[in-house]
Amino acid sequence: MNAGDIRCEEVIKQLFRYLDREVDEATDERIREHMAHCRDCFSRAEFERRLRERLRETTHEKAPQRLQRRLERLMKSF
């Protein structure tokens, strides 16, 4: 298998499914092999990975009490 088995366009198209581990084994292998040789695709994937990690870190913050009460009132109205 070589990096030519999959093109950059296909890697980018499949990137989010790849990062979410939603691609089959063969596609996963082809993308990993491609990124081992393609700095642009590797950089894009690494950026997306880090962005997701940062978003996960920041989503653990608790909403302010005022916002929580407001949301509770809204939920009760449904």
Secondary structure as UniProt FT lines:
FT   HELIX           3..5
FT   HELIX           8..19
FT   TURN            20..21
FT   HELIX           25..37
FT   HELIX           39..58
FT   TURN            59..60
FT   HELIX           65..76
//
